[in-house]
Amino acid sequence: MLFSDEELERYRRHLTLQGVGPEGQATLKGAKVLCVGAGGLGSPALLYLAAAGIGRLTLVDDDHVERSNLQRQVVHTTKAIGSLKVESARERIQQINPNVEVQCVAQRFDKTNASALVAEHDVVLDGTDNLTTRYLIDDTCHAEGTPWVYGAILRFEGQVSVFGHQGGPRYRDLFPTPPPPGATPSCAEAGVLGVLPGIIGSLQAMEVLKLLLDIGEPLSGRVLLYDALATRFNTLRLDPRPAAPGPLPEPEADHCDLANVELIKPREAIARRGQGWDACWIDVRSAEEWAEGSLTWVEHHAPHDDPGALKALASESRPLVLVCRSDQRARTAAAQLQAFGHPAPMVLEGGLLAWALATSV
């Protein structure tokens, strides 16, 4: 594969690097990488993969840039607030390396598009923030024979691994059975140190390059654990498990599968209330949190992990608006209400935290 004079100058440090060289750089130029999620983990990974000269980067994310993203999602800028993350990321990538082809898929990665997307790419990079999508990546990549690079962050800790590489372990070998909704907190619930996804996402980009170039020892069969507070890396050995009989367990519905759940932004809810909107508001936090107080017009308390309390409200004819601290547990509760027959429960996007920000001005 020929390189232009501009590319020869751009990739000079690669071209002289043993293990990459002209052949390796040509491999990167012809490579196709799918990044599921253009947020905290996707941001640094995309920046470095673009700089390295990956031929095609496909970005899958249906979210928009919010101010709260900017603390850690470094591919986006303040100017991009309100725009689609995939479009914001594409603009930044093209500023870094105009030679990279960027395809934007402003959709959720779900069962309707997963197989087609994975089949077109050499490696998949996990930039997700939820278990449902992660299990779907694993199952789809396993079916397509495509390796994928896993990353996860929470508070001050992160994990990285490679799954499905040359018969190596898969994600379900690490976590065979999905936990119930709400069992693991999201970053919105528990918080995350802003620099942490930069470290983990960069490690993911390194693993992608190693897979494409066939160099070094990919993290297949190993899970790298990073403790930022102790500045300590540990490695967990992972072996494939014997294939389980019968269908694989699927994660229960979480926010990536709530196709009928309407998210309502705080300012929109404020405007509707001012116009006399008659909605039934439900706080789905724990009893302890509920006792500390909620929005004054919230009528009901039904914890997200109490199906009986939620079922009792499923027949409510008024619009239902579910509230929690961020919105993760509210999304879980909305899925249960759908299962109980309510046609369209709504979730206060960003929860009480977002409400407080919206009303503080």
Secondary structure, 3 states (H helix, E strand, C coil): CCCCHHHHHHCHHHHCCCCCHHHHHHHHHCCEEEEECCCCCHHHHHHHHHHHCCCEEEEECCCECCHHHHHCCCCCCHHHCCCEHHHHHHHHHHHHCCCCEEEEECCCCCCCCHHHHHHCCCEEEECCCCHHHHHHHHHHHHHHCCCEEEEEEEECEEEEEEECCCCCCCHHHHCCCCCCCCCCCCHHHHCECCCHHHHHHHHHHHHHHHHHHCCCCCCECEEEEEECCCCEEEEEECCCCCCCCCCCCCCCCCCCCCCCCEEECHHHHHHHHHCCCCCEEEECCCHHHHHCCCCCCCCEECCCCCHHHHHCCCCCCCCEEEECCCCHHHHHHHHHHHHCCCCCCEEECCHHHHHHHHCCC
